Amino acid sequence: MTVHQLNELLFICSLVLLVAVAAVRISSRSGLPSLLLYLGIGIAIGQDGIGNVAFDNAELTQVIGYAALVVILAEGGLGTKWKEIRPALPAAAVLSTAGVAVSVGVTAMAAHYLVGLDWRQALIIGAVVSSTDAAAVFSVLRKVPLPSRVTGVLEAESGFNDAPVVILVVAFSTAGPVDSWYLLVGKIALELAIGAAIGLAVGFVGSFGLRHVALPASGLYPIAVMAIAVVAYAAGAMAHGSGFLAVYLASVVLGNAKLPHAPANRGFAEGLGWIAQIGMFVLLGLLVTPTELVDDFWPAVMIGLVLTVVARPLSVLVSLLPFRIPWQEQALMSWAGLRGAVPIILATIPMVSGIEGSEKLFNIVFVLVVVYTLVQGPTLPWLARALHLGASDEAADLGVESAPLERLRGHLLSVAIPDRSRMHGVEVGELRLPPGAAVTLVVRDDKSFVPAPTTVLRRGDELLVVATDPVRDAAERRLRAVGQGGKLADWLGTGGQASR
């Protein structure tokens, strides 16, 4: 490649990236998941499009897609709040295992009997479309506050169900007879156990190291966090476990470990996640040939209809039956099973494996994801409000960023008070921070001042709190407790010790 060709390639990539970033704004206004716009960009510059770029390398797409999924799962794990998903873990675990099995079975029967696919192809379709996408779900629900149990189940499910689905798709796409069901169940259980153990171990070791080793520059912390997450994936995969589960769990541990510069870490991961999504969706759009989608449109609609109105609701009903979750929440979870990048990427596995009719399977999955995202995406906020799940009285959590003061043996905490925080109206003296911690500055309406003990805090304030090393964690627990319980935090059982 010459320097001139490299310059042209960089120009084209930068232009596509800028257009894709502009598409984020369009998607936020329209309520549609941005994946559709990115896919549209790929189709527009691809074969049969204005760019007429011929691209048919499914193996390269799969490799890049896997790498992008690692980044996306890491970003999702870093942004997951443990206190929200902890009560939802049992339900999410059942939904991402037993629920996946129900969804695969029902969808495979529809693909076989209604569309005429053979059983191997039908099972591949059923497994591929059984994985939900958190980015697609929350991109359309970001303006609708929901009960923490609903968001916790949906978020944890989307992080967990990628692992068993990948195992199923690979098993069904392997040449030769498909393993017996009990062998598949045992293989899934073993790989999930290995992935979970490695992910948790890497996450705890990595968080311990980052909390006790001061790096020379703050910009190194986000890089280190992402590197630890990638190590978790690689270690899990090399140990023949689920690398996807490993990277998600490691990222959840890192995201809840009160690391230095935590908001900056999440912001960096979010930026990488956007780049990964943009690149992945554009590449998937390039891989598809629009003229070949016509013949597979109605089979995709039929399979998607069974998946949406039968398989997904049945999997939710069966999985959540022991947990006595209200029917309104189950209905929303059933409709919120959006499919995004993962099914399209998984549809490249049978193409790489040389399964007969794999191009048809890819086209069916592509059309299914696009059509039902268009149907489900805009209606999710409406359904949440219709089920009276569109409002939440829960207090918003504080945004706390920590910067280590190594030579002073302390920490500087930057605390942002959101609109729904119960810290509004609390006096500085009523925070009752532990000895060794103090509010040193308040920023309000772009003006800063040193507060007095009687200074009343307001929504939108930003506090600078200095804490010594021994009381750093206790000070943050106390701040979060007051943010949740207000002046009566101790009386309501949300004191510093109880808010761990």
C-alpha angles and dihedrals in degrees: 000000000000125000089251092053090047091052091050091049092049090048093051093046092048091048092050090048092051092049090048092050089052087051089061089065091048092050092049090055096042096044091231120130109258091233090081092056092048091049088050091054090052092048091047094055094036135079113320087016134101092272094046091205109170111217125160105150102130093172093057090046090053093050093048090043092054091049091049091049090054090055093044093049090047091051091048093049093049090054095047115107111220094210090058099047097036094081089043097050098095093048093044092048092053092044092051093049114024090026090053090051092053092047093048093049097048094043093047091053090051091049091049102043102031102034100027100237117154117252096261092052091043093052091048091052091047092051096043096054095042093083117092125210121228094196091057093046099048095040088070096035097048092102095047114074109216134189111279091240092061095046091043094054094044094046096046092044092054090050095047105038097063090073101057091038092055090050091051095047092049091048093050092045095052116107115254131033119337115252119256115269095250091053090051091049091050092047092049092048093049095047092046091050093049092046093048093049094048094043094052092044094050091045095052094043092046094048091048090052095048092048094051103035114067109214118217094240132033091225090066094065096071091046091050092049093052091045091054090050091051090048088056091054094046094046092048093049094045090051089055091250132118107291092186093057090045094054093046095050093043089052092049089054092047093046092054098040096090092241121184113274091011096167090049089050091052092044092053091047091048091053091050089047091055091049090048092050093046094048093044096049094044089051091049089050089053091051095057123079108215095207090059093056096071096077092047097046100095095041087054091049092050094048091044092050092055090045094050102041102028116017100042097043091045092050090050092047095049095043098046098040094099093050099059094225113174116261092241091061092044090052092053092047090051093053093040093065093113119175118220138154098333098069092048092050092046089052088067091063095076088044091056091044091053096239112174112258093013092138089057090050091052092051092049092051092046093052092043093054094047097044098045094042087057089050101041102032101066093039098053097083090046091051092048091054093044090054089048091244095116097094133061130190092196115123115248116248121245122256105235124182121186127203118185118233096204101180092043093047092232146094134241111218119200108202122192116197109215126210096262097045118124089216086086108109095019118127119231091243090053091062087078094202116192118265108277094042128085141166103246102174140016122202113203128167091350091305126107129209141164107255127227122220088260095051109126114224120225140196111279094028120135118211130200110210123186116205133175119238097259095053100034095103093041091051092053092047090052093049092050091046092055090045089057101036106022119208091342095056095125094044092050093052095253099112124140096273094046095050098067 
